[in-house]
Amino acid sequence: MSRLEQMGKMRERLAKKRDEVFEAHRLSEEERLILSEHDIEPEETAQKAAIADVVATLDEREQKQIQAINRALTRMELGEYGSCEVCGKEIEVERLETIPWTSVCSKHAGTE
């Protein structure tokens, strides 16, 4: 498979993942609206508060993932995708297949 074909497949995977994250976020918003309804039982209120905290954390993670995906798509357009932002070397194909939005090689993975 040529490098151009690989980039096309990665672009498709990134766009699909971005759509999945947006859909998950939309569902989280719906859950948050349900959780905001008033309850009579104090136990239910406490449970909903705990669930809302988890949903809020997921939203932050989703936002970071969307940003990373958009950045990867931009890097593709600029012809910079697949090279490490830290050392400039090519990112391992296995790493890109696992985390297509990564911008660093496995050696610099702790700097993300």
C-alpha positions in Angstrom: 0.0 0.0 0.0 1.4 3.4 -1.0 1.9 6.2 1.5 -0.9 8.1 -0.3 -3.3 5.2 0.2 -2.3 4.9 3.9 -3.0 8.6 4.4 -6.4 8.2 2.8 -7.3 5.4 5.1 -6.0 7.3 8.1 -8.0 10.4 7.1 -11.2 8.2 6.9 -10.4 6.7 10.3 -9.9 10.1 11.9 -13.1 11.5 10.4 -15.0 8.4 11.6 -13.6 8.7 15.1 -14.4 12.4 15.2 -18.0 11.6 14.3 -18.1 8.9 17.0 -16.8 11.4 19.6 -19.3 14.0 18.5 -22.2 11.5 18.8 -21.0 10.4 22.2 -20.9 14.0 23.2 -24.4 14.6 21.9 -25.7 11.6 24.0 -23.8 13.0 27.0 -25.7 16.3 26.6 -29.0 14.5 26.5 -28.1 12.6 29.7 -27.1 15.8 31.4 -30.5 17.3 30.6 -32.2 14.3 32.1 -29.9 14.5 35.2 -30.8 18.2 35.7 -34.5 17.4 36.3 -35.6 18.0 39.9 -36.0 14.9 42.1 -37.9 14.4 45.3 -35.6 11.6 46.7 -32.2 12.8 48.1 -30.6 9.5 47.2 -31.6 10.0 43.6 -30.1 13.5 43.6 -26.8 12.2 45.0 -26.6 9.5 42.4 -27.4 11.9 39.6 -24.7 14.3 40.9 -22.1 11.4 40.8 -23.1 10.5 37.3 -23.0 14.1 36.1 -19.4 14.4 37.4 -18.4 11.4 35.3 -20.2 12.8 32.3 -18.4 16.1 32.7 -15.0 14.3 32.8 -15.9 12.5 29.7 -16.7 15.7 28.0 -13.3 17.2 28.8 -11.6 14.1 27.4 -13.8 14.1 24.3 -12.9 17.8 23.7 -9.2 16.9 23.9 -9.7 14.0 21.5 -11.5 16.2 19.0 -8.8 18.8 19.1 -6.1 16.1 18.5 -8.1 14.6 15.6 -8.6 18.0 14.0 -4.9 18.8 14.5 -4.0 15.4 12.8 -6.3 16.3 9.9 -4.7 19.7 9.5 -1.2 18.1 9.6 -2.4 15.8 6.8 -3.4 18.8 4.7 0.0 20.4 5.4 1.9 17.2 4.6 3.2 16.9 8.1 1.1 14.0 9.3 3.1 10.9 10.3 6.2 12.8 11.5 6.9 13.3 15.2 6.4 16.9 16.3 9.3 16.5 18.8 12.1 14.8 16.8 10.8 15.0 13.3 11.3 11.3 12.7 8.5 9.2 11.1 6.0 7.9 13.6 5.7 4.1 13.6 3.0 2.7 11.4 1.7 0.5 14.2 1.4 3.6 16.5 -0.5 5.5 13.8 -2.8 2.5 13.3 -3.5 2.3 17.0 -3.7 6.1 17.7 -4.2 7.8 14.3 -4.4 11.3 15.9 -1.0 11.0 17.6 1.5 13.7 16.8 4.6 12.0 18.4 6.6 8.8 18.0 6.5 6.2 20.8 9.8 7.6 22.1 8.1 10.9 22.8 4.7 9.6 23.8 5.0 11.0 27.3 5.0 14.5 26.0 1.5 14.4 24.5 
